[in-house]
Amino acid sequence: MIDKQNLLENNKYLFWDIPHSKISQLSDKAIMERFLNYSKNMSQVLQFIELLGISNAGKIFREISSSKRPLISQRTMNYFSKYFSKYG
């Protein structure tokens, strides 16, 4: 299993607008938003979900989706709401 620091390092393009030294200080919620919005493929998202644990990832996703202005597209929200309903 990959650790959080390596996962962020391997996917630093997701955080193009954040100074490299600040990426590790982001909350899991902010990191999840980036992975859901900008990942190139599902395996990257699943690595992050595995790192958090499915129940914790589901909790964070529900927090994101219940915000007034989620930063995730409606299509992605719909997919992952079904995903976490089934698995998390």
JORA-V364751 format. One line per field, one symbol per residue. phi: phi as a letter, one per 30 degrees, with the letter a starting at -180 (. if undefined). A space follows every 50 residues. Layout:
phi=???
This chain:
phi=.ddeddddddbdddcecceedcedcdddddddeddddbddaddddddddd ddjdddddddddddddddbdccddddededddedddcb
